[in-house]
Amino acid sequence: MWDLIATNTDQFLPLFCHQPKALSKNDMDKMVQYDLSDLGSNQRVLEDDTVYSWEYFLQDVEGLFN
């Protein structure tokens, strides 16, 4: 995920910069809304894996830029 952000900084800049305070994982959780497939579907399994990875990424980088 970080490579994607670093490669496309112009698109992510408004989200991550020029804020009165650093964004926390909790802040990101409030901004992101998931549109998930039905429980039990194969697609939902993949989506759950993606959400888990996103949550893990946010926890991992939360304190890096404070």
PDBQT receptor file of N, H, CA, C and O in Angstrom, charges set to zero:
ATOM      1  N   MET A   1       0.823  -1.192   0.000  1.00  0.00    +0.000 N 
ATOM      2  CA  MET A   1       0.000   0.000   0.000  1.00  0.00    +0.000 C 
ATOM      3  C   MET A   1       0.862   1.249   0.000  1.00  0.00    +0.000 C 
ATOM      4  O   MET A   1       0.573   2.208  -0.715  1.00  0.00    +0.000 OA
ATOM      5  N   TRP A   2       1.934   1.240   0.809  1.00  0.00    +0.000 N 
ATOM      6  H   TRP A   2       2.169   0.461   1.390  1.00  0.00    +0.000 HD
ATOM      7  CA  TRP A   2       2.775   2.428   0.878  1.00  0.00    +0.000 C 
ATOM      8  C   TRP A   2       3.383   2.755  -0.476  1.00  0.00    +0.000 C 
ATOM      9  O   TRP A   2       3.504   3.928  -0.826  1.00  0.00    +0.000 OA
ATOM     10  N   ASP A   3       3.770   1.734  -1.249  1.00  0.00    +0.000 N 
ATOM     11  H   ASP A   3       3.672   0.781  -0.964  1.00  0.00    +0.000 HD
ATOM     12  CA  ASP A   3       4.315   1.984  -2.584  1.00  0.00    +0.000 C 
ATOM     13  C   ASP A   3       3.295   2.699  -3.460  1.00  0.00    +0.000 C 
ATOM     14  O   ASP A   3       3.654   3.603  -4.213  1.00  0.00    +0.000 OA
ATOM     15  N   LEU A   4       2.030   2.305  -3.370  1.00  0.00    +0.000 N 
ATOM     16  H   LEU A   4       1.738   1.570  -2.758  1.00  0.00    +0.000 HD
ATOM     17  CA  LEU A   4       0.965   2.955  -4.130  1.00  0.00    +0.000 C 
ATOM     18  C   LEU A   4       0.834   4.418  -3.734  1.00  0.00    +0.000 C 
ATOM     19  O   LEU A   4       0.701   5.285  -4.597  1.00  0.00    +0.000 OA
ATOM     20  N   ILE A   5       0.870   4.697  -2.445  1.00  0.00    +0.000 N 
ATOM     21  H   ILE A   5       0.978   3.993  -1.744  1.00  0.00    +0.000 HD
ATOM     22  CA  ILE A   5       0.764   6.078  -1.967  1.00  0.00    +0.000 C 
ATOM     23  C   ILE A   5       1.975   6.887  -2.408  1.00  0.00    +0.000 C 
ATOM     24  O   ILE A   5       1.834   8.013  -2.883  1.00  0.00    +0.000 OA
ATOM     25  N   ALA A   6       3.166   6.312  -2.251  1.00  0.00    +0.000 N 
ATOM     26  H   ALA A   6       3.280   5.396  -1.865  1.00  0.00    +0.000 HD
ATOM     27  CA  ALA A   6       4.384   7.027  -2.619  1.00  0.00    +0.000 C 
ATOM     28  C   ALA A   6       4.456   7.294  -4.121  1.00  0.00    +0.000 C 
ATOM     29  O   ALA A   6       4.967   8.333  -4.538  1.00  0.00    +0.000 OA
ATOM     30  N   THR A   7       3.959   6.383  -4.924  1.00  0.00    +0.000 N 
ATOM     31  H   THR A   7       3.544   5.539  -4.586  1.00  0.00    +0.000 HD
ATOM     32  CA  THR A   7       3.975   6.539  -6.374  1.00  0.00    +0.000 C 
ATOM     33  C   THR A   7       2.936   7.552  -6.853  1.00  0.00    +0.000 C 
ATOM     34  O   THR A   7       3.132   8.194  -7.885  1.00  0.00    +0.000 OA
ATOM     35  N   ASN A   8       1.846   7.701  -6.123  1.00  0.00    +0.000 N 
ATOM     36  H   ASN A   8       1.687   7.180  -5.285  1.00  0.00    +0.000 HD
ATOM     37  CA  ASN A   8       0.746   8.581  -6.520  1.00  0.00    +0.000 C 
ATOM     38  C   ASN A   8       0.522   9.681  -5.493  1.00  0.00    +0.000 C 
ATOM     39  O   ASN A   8      -0.608   9.929  -5.073  1.00  0.00    +0.000 OA
ATOM     40  N   THR A   9       1.599  10.332  -5.094  1.00  0.00    +0.000 N 
ATOM     41  H   THR A   9       2.517  10.130  -5.436  1.00  0.00    +0.000 HD
ATOM     42  CA  THR A   9       1.505  11.314  -4.020  1.00  0.00    +0.000 C 
ATOM     43  C   THR A   9       0.532  12.453  -4.327  1.00  0.00    +0.000 C 
ATOM     44  O   THR A   9      -0.138  12.948  -3.421  1.00  0.00    +0.000 OA
ATOM     45  N   ASP A  10       0.446  12.873  -5.586  1.00  0.00    +0.000 N 
ATOM     46  H   ASP A  10       0.990  12.471  -6.322  1.00  0.00    +0.000 HD
ATOM     47  CA  ASP A  10      -0.456  13.983  -5.922  1.00  0.00    +0.000 C 
ATOM     48  C   ASP A  10      -1.898  13.666  -5.578  1.00  0.00    +0.000 C 
ATOM     49  O   ASP A  10      -2.638  14.547  -5.142  1.00  0.00    +0.000 OA
ATOM     50  N   GLN A  11      -2.306  12.423  -5.767  1.00  0.00    +0.000 N 
ATOM     51  H   GLN A  11      -1.705  11.707  -6.122  1.00  0.00    +0.000 HD
ATOM     52  CA  GLN A  11      -3.691  12.050  -5.467  1.00  0.00    +0.000 C 
ATOM     53  C   GLN A  11      -3.932  11.881  -3.967  1.00  0.00    +0.000 C 
ATOM     54  O   GLN A  11      -5.030  12.146  -3.479  1.00  0.00    +0.000 OA
ATOM     55  N   PHE A  12      -2.908  11.441  -3.238  1.00  0.00    +0.000 N 
ATOM     56  H   PHE A  12      -2.015  11.226  -3.634  1.00  0.00    +0.000 HD
ATOM     57  CA  PHE A  12      -3.069  11.213  -1.809  1.00  0.00    +0.000 C 
ATOM     58  C   PHE A  12      -2.728  12.440  -0.967  1.00  0.00    +0.000 C 
ATOM     59  O   PHE A  12      -3.088  12.492   0.209  1.00  0.00    +0.000 OA
ATOM     60  N   LEU A  13      -2.052  13.413  -1.535  1.00  0.00    +0.000 N 
ATOM     61  H   LEU A  13      -1.760  13.370  -2.491  1.00  0.00    +0.000 HD
ATOM     62  CA  LEU A  13      -1.615  14.593  -0.792  1.00  0.00    +0.000 C 
ATOM     63  C   LEU A  13      -2.748  15.298  -0.052  1.00  0.00    +0.000 C 
ATOM     64  O   LEU A  13      -2.591  15.597   1.132  1.00  0.00    +0.000 OA
ATOM     65  N   PRO A  14      -3.887  15.577  -0.697  1.00  0.00    +0.000 N 
ATOM     66  CA  PRO A  14      -4.955  16.262   0.044  1.00  0.00    +0.000 C 
ATOM     67  C   PRO A  14      -5.491  15.448   1.227  1.00  0.00    +0.000 C 
ATOM     68  O   PRO A  14      -5.972  16.020   2.205  1.00  0.00    +0.000 OA
ATOM     69  N   LEU A  15      -5.412  14.141   1.141  1.00  0.00    +0.000 N 
ATOM     70  H   LEU A  15      -5.022  13.677   0.346  1.00  0.00    +0.000 HD
ATOM     71  CA  LEU A  15      -5.914  13.298   2.214  1.00  0.00    +0.000 C 
ATOM     72  C   LEU A  15      -4.980  13.285   3.422  1.00  0.00    +0.000 C 
ATOM     73  O   LEU A  15      -5.433  13.309   4.566  1.00  0.00    +0.000 OA
ATOM     74  N   PHE A  16      -3.677  13.248   3.161  1.00  0.00    +0.000 N 
ATOM     75  H   PHE A  16      -3.309  13.229   2.232  1.00  0.00    +0.000 HD
ATOM     76  CA  PHE A  16      -2.713  13.050   4.234  1.00  0.00    +0.000 C 
ATOM     77  C   PHE A  16      -2.010  14.327   4.703  1.00  0.00    +0.000 C 
ATOM     78  O   PHE A  16      -1.361  14.314   5.749  1.00  0.00    +0.000 OA
ATOM     79  N   CYS A  17      -2.123  15.405   3.971  1.00  0.00    +0.000 N 
ATOM     80  H   CYS A  17      -2.650  15.416   3.122  1.00  0.00    +0.000 HD
ATOM     81  CA  CYS A  17      -1.357  16.605   4.301  1.00  0.00    +0.000 C 
ATOM     82  C   CYS A  17      -2.266  17.800   4.548  1.00  0.00    +0.000 C 
ATOM     83  O   CYS A  17      -3.462  17.773   4.260  1.00  0.00    +0.000 OA
ATOM     84  N   HIS A  18      -1.671  18.823   5.080  1.00  0.00    +0.000 N 
ATOM     85  H   HIS A  18      -0.699  18.844   5.315  1.00  0.00    +0.000 HD
ATOM     86  CA  HIS A  18      -2.363  20.086   5.327  1.00  0.00    +0.000 C 
ATOM     87  C   HIS A  18      -3.547  19.917   6.268  1.00  0.00    +0.000 C 
ATOM     88  O   HIS A  18      -4.574  20.577   6.108  1.00  0.00    +0.000 OA
ATOM     89  N   GLN A  19      -3.405  19.051   7.227  1.00  0.00    +0.000 N 
ATOM     90  H   GLN A  19      -2.570  18.515   7.357  1.00  0.00    +0.000 HD
ATOM     91  CA  GLN A  19      -4.423  18.842   8.244  1.00  0.00    +0.000 C 
ATOM     92  C   GLN A  19      -3.946  19.529   9.529  1.00  0.00    +0.000 C 
ATOM     93  O   GLN A  19      -2.740  19.624   9.755  1.00  0.00    +0.000 OA
ATOM     94  N   PRO A  20      -4.859  20.007  10.367  1.00  0.00    +0.000 N 
ATOM     95  CA  PRO A  20      -4.431  20.646  11.612  1.00  0.00    +0.000 C 
ATOM     96  C   PRO A  20      -3.696  19.689  12.556  1.00  0.00    +0.000 C 
ATOM     97  O   PRO A  20      -2.925  20.127  13.410  1.00  0.00    +0.000 OA
ATOM     98  N   LYS A  21      -3.932  18.396  12.403  1.00  0.00    +0.000 N 
ATOM     99  H   LYS A  21      -4.558  18.040  11.709  1.00  0.00    +0.000 HD
ATOM    100  CA  LYS A  21      -3.203  17.407  13.196  1.00  0.00    +0.000 C 
ATOM    101  C   LYS A  21      -2.969  16.186  12.317  1.00  0.00    +0.000 C 
ATOM    102  O   LYS A  21      -3.632  16.000  11.296  1.00  0.00    +0.000 OA
ATOM    103  N   ALA A  22      -2.018  15.361  12.731  1.00  0.00    +0.000 N 
ATOM    104  H   ALA A  22      -1.480  15.512  13.560  1.00  0.00    +0.000 HD
ATOM    105  CA  ALA A  22      -1.738  14.144  11.965  1.00  0.00    +0.000 C 
ATOM    106  C   ALA A  22      -2.953  13.217  11.997  1.00  0.00    +0.000 C 
ATOM    107  O   ALA A  22      -3.639  13.113  13.014  1.00  0.00    +0.000 OA
ATOM    108  N   LEU A  23      -3.205  12.558  10.890  1.00  0.00    +0.000 N 
ATOM    109  H   LEU A  23      -2.647  12.642  10.065  1.00  0.00    +0.000 HD
ATOM    110  CA  LEU A  23      -4.309  11.602  10.842  1.00  0.00    +0.000 C 
ATOM    111  C   LEU A  23      -3.949  10.357  11.630  1.00  0.00    +0.000 C 
ATOM    112  O   LEU A  23      -2.828   9.857  11.540  1.00  0.00    +0.000 OA
ATOM    113  N   SER A  24      -4.882   9.872  12.383  1.00  0.00    +0.000 N 
ATOM    114  H   SER A  24      -5.793  10.278  12.456  1.00  0.00    +0.000 HD
ATOM    115  CA  SER A  24      -4.687   8.629  13.122  1.00  0.00    +0.000 C 
ATOM    116  C   SER A  24      -5.454   7.502  12.426  1.00  0.00    +0.000 C 
ATOM    117  O   SER A  24      -6.235   7.745  11.506  1.00  0.00    +0.000 OA
ATOM    118  N   LYS A  25      -5.227   6.302  12.867  1.00  0.00    +0.000 N 
ATOM    119  H   LYS A  25      -4.593   6.105  13.615  1.00  0.00    +0.000 HD
ATOM    120  CA  LYS A  25      -5.982   5.170  12.340  1.00  0.00    +0.000 C 
ATOM    121  C   LYS A  25      -7.468   5.385  12.602  1.00  0.00    +0.000 C 
ATOM    122  O   LYS A  25      -8.299   5.078  11.747  1.00  0.00    +0.000 OA
ATOM    123  N   ASN A  26      -7.802   5.902  13.759  1.00  0.00    +0.000 N 
ATOM    124  H   ASN A  26      -7.127   6.151  14.454  1.00  0.00    +0.000 HD
ATOM    125  CA  ASN A  26      -9.196   6.166  14.102  1.00  0.00    +0.000 C 
ATOM    126  C   ASN A  26      -9.812   7.188  13.138  1.00  0.00    +0.000 C 
ATOM    127  O   ASN A  26     -10.965   7.040  12.731  1.00  0.00    +0.000 OA
ATOM    128  N   ASP A  27      -9.050   8.220  12.775  1.00  0.00    +0.000 N 
ATOM    129  H   ASP A  27      -8.114   8.341  13.106  1.00  0.00    +0.000 HD
ATOM    130  CA  ASP A  27      -9.530   9.208  11.802  1.00  0.00    +0.000 C 
ATOM    131  C   ASP A  27      -9.818   8.545  10.455  1.00  0.00    +0.000 C 
ATOM    132  O   ASP A  27     -10.844   8.807   9.826  1.00  0.00    +0.000 OA
ATOM    133  N   MET A  28      -8.904   7.691  10.028  1.00  0.00    +0.000 N 
ATOM    134  H   MET A  28      -8.071   7.478  10.538  1.00  0.00    +0.000 HD
ATOM    135  CA  MET A  28      -9.089   7.004   8.741  1.00  0.00    +0.000 C 
ATOM    136  C   MET A  28     -10.290   6.069   8.799  1.00  0.00    +0.000 C 
ATOM    137  O   MET A  28     -11.041   5.957   7.830  1.00  0.00    +0.000 OA
ATOM    138  N   ASP A  29     -10.471   5.404   9.922  1.00  0.00    +0.000 N 
ATOM    139  H   ASP A  29      -9.861   5.495  10.709  1.00  0.00    +0.000 HD
ATOM    140  CA  ASP A  29     -11.627   4.519  10.078  1.00  0.00    +0.000 C 
ATOM    141  C   ASP A  29     -12.935   5.286   9.897  1.00  0.00    +0.000 C 
ATOM    142  O   ASP A  29     -13.898   4.764   9.335  1.00  0.00    +0.000 OA
ATOM    143  N   LYS A  30     -12.961   6.528  10.379  1.00  0.00    +0.000 N 
ATOM    144  H   LYS A  30     -12.179   6.952  10.835  1.00  0.00    +0.000 HD
ATOM    145  CA  LYS A  30     -14.162   7.354  10.245  1.00  0.00    +0.000 C 
ATOM    146  C   LYS A  30     -14.400   7.795   8.800  1.00  0.00    +0.000 C 
ATOM    147  O   LYS A  30     -15.544   8.020   8.403  1.00  0.00    +0.000 OA
ATOM    148  N   MET A  31     -13.327   7.921   8.008  1.00  0.00    +0.000 N 
ATOM    149  H   MET A  31     -12.398   7.739   8.330  1.00  0.00    +0.000 HD
ATOM    150  CA  MET A  31     -13.445   8.400   6.629  1.00  0.00    +0.000 C 
ATOM    151  C   MET A  31     -13.756   7.298   5.622  1.00  0.00    +0.000 C 
ATOM    152  O   MET A  31     -14.353   7.561   4.579  1.00  0.00    +0.000 OA
ATOM    153  N   VAL A  32     -13.357   6.082   5.927  1.00  0.00    +0.000 N 
ATOM    154  H   VAL A  32     -12.872   5.869   6.775  1.00  0.00    +0.000 HD
ATOM    155  CA  VAL A  32     -13.485   4.977   4.976  1.00  0.00    +0.000 C 
ATOM    156  C   VAL A  32     -14.784   4.223   5.237  1.00  0.00    +0.000 C 
ATOM    157  O   VAL A  32     -15.087   3.847   6.369  1.00  0.00    +0.000 OA
ATOM    158  N   GLN A  33     -15.526   4.016   4.186  1.00  0.00    +0.000 N 
ATOM    159  H   GLN A  33     -15.279   4.322   3.266  1.00  0.00    +0.000 HD
ATOM    160  CA  GLN A  33     -16.753   3.219   4.285  1.00  0.00    +0.000 C 
ATOM    161  C   GLN A  33     -16.616   2.060   3.304  1.00  0.00    +0.000 C 
ATOM    162  O   GLN A  33     -16.314   2.264   2.128  1.00  0.00    +0.000 OA
ATOM    163  N   TYR A  34     -16.837   0.866   3.785  1.00  0.00    +0.000 N 
ATOM    164  H   TYR A  34     -17.083   0.701   4.740  1.00  0.00    +0.000 HD
ATOM    165  CA  TYR A  34     -16.699  -0.322   2.956  1.00  0.00    +0.000 C 
ATOM    166  C   TYR A  34     -18.040  -0.694   2.344  1.00  0.00    +0.000 C 
ATOM    167  O   TYR A  34     -19.069  -0.672   3.019  1.00  0.00    +0.000 OA
ATOM    168  N   ASP A  35     -18.021  -1.031   1.082  1.00  0.00    +0.000 N 
ATOM    169  H   ASP A  35     -17.185  -1.048   0.534  1.00  0.00    +0.000 HD
ATOM    170  CA  ASP A  35     -19.196  -1.524   0.378  1.00  0.00    +0.000 C 
ATOM    171  C   ASP A  35     -18.912  -2.992   0.067  1.00  0.00    +0.000 C 
ATOM    172  O   ASP A  35     -18.384  -3.322  -0.995  1.00  0.00    +0.000 OA
ATOM    173  N   LEU A  36     -19.266  -3.863   1.000  1.00  0.00    +0.000 N 
ATOM    174  H   LEU A  36     -19.695  -3.595   1.863  1.00  0.00    +0.000 HD
ATOM    175  CA  LEU A  36     -18.874  -5.262   0.931  1.00  0.00    +0.000 C 
ATOM    176  C   LEU A  36     -19.949  -6.132   0.284  1.00  0.00    +0.000 C 
ATOM    177  O   LEU A  36     -21.137  -5.812   0.324  1.00  0.00    +0.000 OA
ATOM    178  N   SER A  37     -19.513  -7.217  -0.302  1.00  0.00    +0.000 N 
ATOM    179  H   SER A  37     -18.548  -7.476  -0.334  1.00  0.00    +0.000 HD
ATOM    180  CA  SER A  37     -20.423  -8.205  -0.877  1.00  0.00    +0.000 C 
ATOM    181  C   SER A  37     -21.123  -8.974   0.238  1.00  0.00    +0.000 C 
ATOM    182  O   SER A  37     -20.800  -8.807   1.414  1.00  0.00    +0.000 OA
ATOM    183  N   ASP A  38     -22.076  -9.812  -0.134  1.00  0.00    +0.000 N 
ATOM    184  H   ASP A  38     -22.339  -9.948  -1.090  1.00  0.00    +0.000 HD
ATOM    185  CA  ASP A  38     -22.838 -10.595   0.840  1.00  0.00    +0.000 C 
ATOM    186  C   ASP A  38     -21.939 -11.539   1.623  1.00  0.00    +0.000 C 
ATOM    187  O   ASP A  38     -20.988 -12.109   1.088  1.00  0.00    +0.000 OA
ATOM    188  N   LEU A  39     -22.265 -11.692   2.914  1.00  0.00    +0.000 N 
ATOM    189  H   LEU A  39     -23.038 -11.229   3.349  1.00  0.00    +0.000 HD
ATOM    190  CA  LEU A  39     -21.542 -12.656   3.748  1.00  0.00    +0.000 C 
ATOM    191  C   LEU A  39     -21.620 -14.042   3.131  1.00  0.00    +0.000 C 
ATOM    192  O   LEU A  39     -22.670 -14.448   2.633  1.00  0.00    +0.000 OA
ATOM    193  N   GLY A  40     -20.520 -14.758   3.163  1.00  0.00    +0.000 N 
ATOM    194  H   GLY A  40     -19.667 -14.428   3.567  1.00  0.00    +0.000 HD
ATOM    195  CA  GLY A  40     -20.490 -16.121   2.652  1.00  0.00    +0.000 C 
ATOM    196  C   GLY A  40     -20.092 -16.225   1.191  1.00  0.00    +0.000 C 
ATOM    197  O   GLY A  40     -19.800 -17.319   0.709  1.00  0.00    +0.000 OA
ATOM    198  N   SER A  41     -20.076 -15.097   0.473  1.00  0.00    +0.000 N 
ATOM    199  H   SER A  41     -20.313 -14.208   0.866  1.00  0.00    +0.000 HD
ATOM    200  CA  SER A  41     -19.690 -15.145  -0.940  1.00  0.00    +0.000 C 
ATOM    201  C   SER A  41     -18.167 -15.189  -1.067  1.00  0.00    +0.000 C 
ATOM    202  O   SER A  41     -17.442 -14.735  -0.181  1.00  0.00    +0.000 OA
ATOM    203  N   ASN A  42     -17.703 -15.739  -2.177  1.00  0.00    +0.000 N 
ATOM    204  H   ASN A  42     -18.292 -16.108  -2.896  1.00  0.00    +0.000 HD
ATOM    205  CA  ASN A  42     -16.258 -15.793  -2.416  1.00  0.00    +0.000 C 
ATOM    206  C   ASN A  42     -15.663 -14.391  -2.471  1.00  0.00    +0.000 C 
ATOM    207  O   ASN A  42     -14.554 -14.165  -1.986  1.00  0.00    +0.000 OA
ATOM    208  N   GLN A  43     -16.395 -13.453  -3.060  1.00  0.00    +0.000 N 
ATOM    209  H   GLN A  43     -17.295 -13.637  -3.455  1.00  0.00    +0.000 HD
ATOM    210  CA  GLN A  43     -15.907 -12.088  -3.160  1.00  0.00    +0.000 C 
ATOM    211  C   GLN A  43     -15.744 -11.468  -1.768  1.00  0.00    +0.000 C 
ATOM    212  O   GLN A  43     -14.789 -10.732  -1.519  1.00  0.00    +0.000 OA
ATOM    213  N   ARG A  44     -16.669 -11.766  -0.875  1.00  0.00    +0.000 N 
ATOM    214  H   ARG A  44     -17.445 -12.363  -1.077  1.00  0.00    +0.000 HD
ATOM    215  CA  ARG A  44     -16.604 -11.217   0.485  1.00  0.00    +0.000 C 
ATOM    216  C   ARG A  44     -15.360 -11.711   1.215  1.00  0.00    +0.000 C 
ATOM    217  O   ARG A  44     -14.745 -10.959   1.971  1.00  0.00    +0.000 OA
ATOM    218  N   VAL A  45     -14.992 -12.955   0.996  1.00  0.00    +0.000 N 
ATOM    219  H   VAL A  45     -15.492 -13.565   0.382  1.00  0.00    +0.000 HD
ATOM    220  CA  VAL A  45     -13.774 -13.492   1.618  1.00  0.00    +0.000 C 
ATOM    221  C   VAL A  45     -12.566 -12.666   1.185  1.00  0.00    +0.000 C 
ATOM    222  O   VAL A  45     -11.726 -12.308   2.011  1.00  0.00    +0.000 OA
ATOM    223  N   LEU A  46     -12.480 -12.366  -0.103  1.00  0.00    +0.000 N 
ATOM    224  H   LEU A  46     -13.162 -12.657  -0.774  1.00  0.00    +0.000 HD
ATOM    225  CA  LEU A  46     -11.375 -11.548  -0.615  1.00  0.00    +0.000 C 
ATOM    226  C   LEU A  46     -11.442 -10.126  -0.059  1.00  0.00    +0.000 C 
ATOM    227  O   LEU A  46     -10.418  -9.542   0.293  1.00  0.00    +0.000 OA
ATOM    228  N   GLU A  47     -12.646  -9.578   0.018  1.00  0.00    +0.000 N 
ATOM    229  H   GLU A  47     -13.479 -10.053  -0.268  1.00  0.00    +0.000 HD
ATOM    230  CA  GLU A  47     -12.811  -8.228   0.550  1.00  0.00    +0.000 C 
ATOM    231  C   GLU A  47     -12.416  -8.171   2.020  1.00  0.00    +0.000 C 
ATOM    232  O   GLU A  47     -11.774  -7.213   2.451  1.00  0.00    +0.000 OA
ATOM    233  N   ASP A  48     -12.787  -9.172   2.782  1.00  0.00    +0.000 N 
ATOM    234  H   ASP A  48     -13.309  -9.950   2.432  1.00  0.00    +0.000 HD
ATOM    235  CA  ASP A  48     -12.408  -9.218   4.199  1.00  0.00    +0.000 C 
ATOM    236  C   ASP A  48     -10.892  -9.271   4.348  1.00  0.00    +0.000 C 
ATOM    237  O   ASP A  48     -10.336  -8.638   5.245  1.00  0.00    +0.000 OA
ATOM    238  N   ASP A  49     -10.219 -10.018   3.480  1.00  0.00    +0.000 N 
ATOM    239  H   ASP A  49     -10.670 -10.533   2.750  1.00  0.00    +0.000 HD
ATOM    240  CA  ASP A  49      -8.760 -10.066   3.497  1.00  0.00    +0.000 C 
ATOM    241  C   ASP A  49      -8.171  -8.686   3.206  1.00  0.00    +0.000 C 
ATOM    242  O   ASP A  49      -7.196  -8.275   3.835  1.00  0.00    +0.000 OA
ATOM    243  N   THR A  50      -8.765  -7.980   2.255  1.00  0.00    +0.000 N 
ATOM    244  H   THR A  50      -9.557  -8.314   1.744  1.00  0.00    +0.000 HD
ATOM    245  CA  THR A  50      -8.293  -6.641   1.902  1.00  0.00    +0.000 C 
ATOM    246  C   THR A  50      -8.497  -5.669   3.051  1.00  0.00    +0.000 C 
ATOM    247  O   THR A  50      -7.601  -4.885   3.366  1.00  0.00    +0.000 OA
ATOM    248  N   VAL A  51      -9.662  -5.710   3.681  1.00  0.00    +0.000 N 
ATOM    249  H   VAL A  51     -10.390  -6.346   3.426  1.00  0.00    +0.000 HD
ATOM    250  CA  VAL A  51      -9.944  -4.829   4.823  1.00  0.00    +0.000 C 
ATOM    251  C   VAL A  51      -8.965  -5.129   5.955  1.00  0.00    +0.000 C 
ATOM    252  O   VAL A  51      -8.449  -4.206   6.586  1.00  0.00    +0.000 OA
ATOM    253  N   TYR A  52      -8.706  -6.398   6.216  1.00  0.00    +0.000 N 
ATOM    254  H   TYR A  52      -9.124  -7.148   5.704  1.00  0.00    +0.000 HD
ATOM    255  CA  TYR A  52      -7.753  -6.768   7.258  1.00  0.00    +0.000 C 
ATOM    256  C   TYR A  52      -6.374  -6.182   6.943  1.00  0.00    +0.000 C 
ATOM    257  O   TYR A  52      -5.715  -5.633   7.826  1.00  0.00    +0.000 OA
ATOM    258  N   SER A  53      -5.942  -6.300   5.694  1.00  0.00    +0.000 N 
ATOM    259  H   SER A  53      -6.477  -6.747   4.977  1.00  0.00    +0.000 HD
ATOM    260  CA  SER A  53      -4.631  -5.774   5.299  1.00  0.00    +0.000 C 
ATOM    261  C   SER A  53      -4.582  -4.255   5.433  1.00  0.00    +0.000 C 
ATOM    262  O   SER A  53      -3.571  -3.704   5.867  1.00  0.00    +0.000 OA
ATOM    263  N   TRP A  54      -5.667  -3.576   5.065  1.00  0.00    +0.000 N 
ATOM    264  H   TRP A  54      -6.489  -4.023   4.713  1.00  0.00    +0.000 HD
ATOM    265  CA  TRP A  54      -5.744  -2.123   5.191  1.00  0.00    +0.000 C 
ATOM    266  C   TRP A  54      -5.645  -1.712   6.659  1.00  0.00    +0.000 C 
ATOM    267  O   TRP A  54      -4.906  -0.787   6.997  1.00  0.00    +0.000 OA
ATOM    268  N   GLU A  55      -6.386  -2.395   7.527  1.00  0.00    +0.000 N 
ATOM    269  H   GLU A  55      -6.986  -3.146   7.252  1.00  0.00    +0.000 HD
ATOM    270  CA  GLU A  55      -6.344  -2.105   8.959  1.00  0.00    +0.000 C 
ATOM    271  C   GLU A  55      -4.937  -2.340   9.524  1.00  0.00    +0.000 C 
ATOM    272  O   GLU A  55      -4.449  -1.555  10.337  1.00  0.00    +0.000 OA
ATOM    273  N   TYR A  56      -4.307  -3.400   9.097  1.00  0.00    +0.000 N 
ATOM    274  H   TYR A  56      -4.703  -4.038   8.436  1.00  0.00    +0.000 HD
ATOM    275  CA  TYR A  56      -2.952  -3.711   9.552  1.00  0.00    +0.000 C 
ATOM    276  C   TYR A  56      -1.980  -2.635   9.082  1.00  0.00    +0.000 C 
ATOM    277  O   TYR A  56      -1.115  -2.201   9.844  1.00  0.00    +0.000 OA
ATOM    278  N   PHE A  57      -2.120  -2.205   7.834  1.00  0.00    +0.000 N 
ATOM    279  H   PHE A  57      -2.822  -2.558   7.216  1.00  0.00    +0.000 HD
ATOM    280  CA  PHE A  57      -1.272  -1.146   7.289  1.00  0.00    +0.000 C 
ATOM    281  C   PHE A  57      -1.428   0.131   8.105  1.00  0.00    +0.000 C 
ATOM    282  O   PHE A  57      -0.434   0.758   8.471  1.00  0.00    +0.000 OA
ATOM    283  N   LEU A  58      -2.663   0.520   8.390  1.00  0.00    +0.000 N 
ATOM    284  H   LEU A  58      -3.471   0.011   8.093  1.00  0.00    +0.000 HD
ATOM    285  CA  LEU A  58      -2.899   1.746   9.155  1.00  0.00    +0.000 C 
ATOM    286  C   LEU A  58      -2.271   1.666  10.538  1.00  0.00    +0.000 C 
ATOM    287  O   LEU A  58      -1.683   2.640  11.009  1.00  0.00    +0.000 OA
ATOM    288  N   GLN A  59      -2.389   0.521  11.187  1.00  0.00    +0.000 N 
ATOM    289  H   GLN A  59      -2.867  -0.270  10.804  1.00  0.00    +0.000 HD
ATOM    290  CA  GLN A  59      -1.761   0.353  12.511  1.00  0.00    +0.000 C 
ATOM    291  C   GLN A  59      -0.257   0.448  12.400  1.00  0.00    +0.000 C 
ATOM    292  O   GLN A  59       0.404   1.019  13.267  1.00  0.00    +0.000 OA
ATOM    293  N   ASP A  60       0.286  -0.112  11.329  1.00  0.00    +0.000 N 
ATOM    294  H   ASP A  60      -0.251  -0.576  10.625  1.00  0.00    +0.000 HD
ATOM    295  CA  ASP A  60       1.742  -0.160  11.140  1.00  0.00    +0.000 C 
ATOM    296  C   ASP A  60       2.338   1.227  10.921  1.00  0.00    +0.000 C 
ATOM    297  O   ASP A  60       3.418   1.518  11.435  1.00  0.00    +0.000 OA
ATOM    298  N   VAL A  61       1.658   2.084  10.170  1.00  0.00    +0.000 N 
ATOM    299  H   VAL A  61       0.780   1.848   9.752  1.00  0.00    +0.000 HD
ATOM    300  CA  VAL A  61       2.227   3.394   9.841  1.00  0.00    +0.000 C 
ATOM    301  C   VAL A  61       1.699   4.529  10.708  1.00  0.00    +0.000 C 
ATOM    302  O   VAL A  61       2.128   5.672  10.550  1.00  0.00    +0.000 OA
ATOM    303  N   GLU A  62       0.795   4.242  11.604  1.00  0.00    +0.000 N 
ATOM    304  H   GLU A  62       0.447   3.313  11.732  1.00  0.00    +0.000 HD
ATOM    305  CA  GLU A  62       0.147   5.312  12.380  1.00  0.00    +0.000 C 
ATOM    306  C   GLU A  62       1.139   6.231  13.072  1.00  0.00    +0.000 C 
ATOM    307  O   GLU A  62       0.958   7.449  13.037  1.00  0.00    +0.000 OA
ATOM    308  N   GLY A  63       2.150   5.711  13.684  1.00  0.00    +0.000 N 
ATOM    309  H   GLY A  63       2.297   4.722  13.713  1.00  0.00    +0.000 HD
ATOM    310  CA  GLY A  63       3.065   6.543  14.442  1.00  0.00    +0.000 C 
ATOM    311  C   GLY A  63       4.297   7.030  13.689  1.00  0.00    +0.000 C 
ATOM    312  O   GLY A  63       5.141   7.703  14.282  1.00  0.00    +0.000 OA
ATOM    313  N   LEU A  64       4.426   6.716  12.420  1.00  0.00    +0.000 N 
ATOM    314  H   LEU A  64       3.740   6.170  11.939  1.00  0.00    +0.000 HD
ATOM    315  CA  LEU A  64       5.634   7.046  11.683  1.00  0.00    +0.000 C 
ATOM    316  C   LEU A  64       5.827   8.535  11.449  1.00  0.00    +0.000 C 
ATOM    317  O   LEU A  64       6.968   8.998  11.409  1.00  0.00    +0.000 OA
ATOM    318  N   PHE A  65       4.776   9.287  11.295  1.00  0.00    +0.000 N 
ATOM    319  H   PHE A  65       3.850   8.911  11.328  1.00  0.00    +0.000 HD
ATOM    320  CA  PHE A  65       4.912  10.669  10.844  1.00  0.00    +0.000 C 
ATOM    321  C   PHE A  65       4.470  11.689  11.882  1.00  0.00    +0.000 C 
ATOM    322  O   PHE A  65       4.235  12.850  11.546  1.00  0.00    +0.000 OA
ATOM    323  N   ASN A  66       4.356  11.280  13.113  1.00  0.00    +0.000 N 
ATOM    324  H   ASN A  66       4.547  10.337  13.385  1.00  0.00    +0.000 HD
ATOM    325  CA  ASN A  66       3.965  12.227  14.169  1.00  0.00    +0.000 C 
ATOM    326  C   ASN A  66       5.189  12.921  14.737  1.00  0.00    +0.000 C 
ATOM    327  O   ASN A  66       5.065  13.754  15.635  1.00  0.00    +0.000 OA
TER     328      ASN A  66
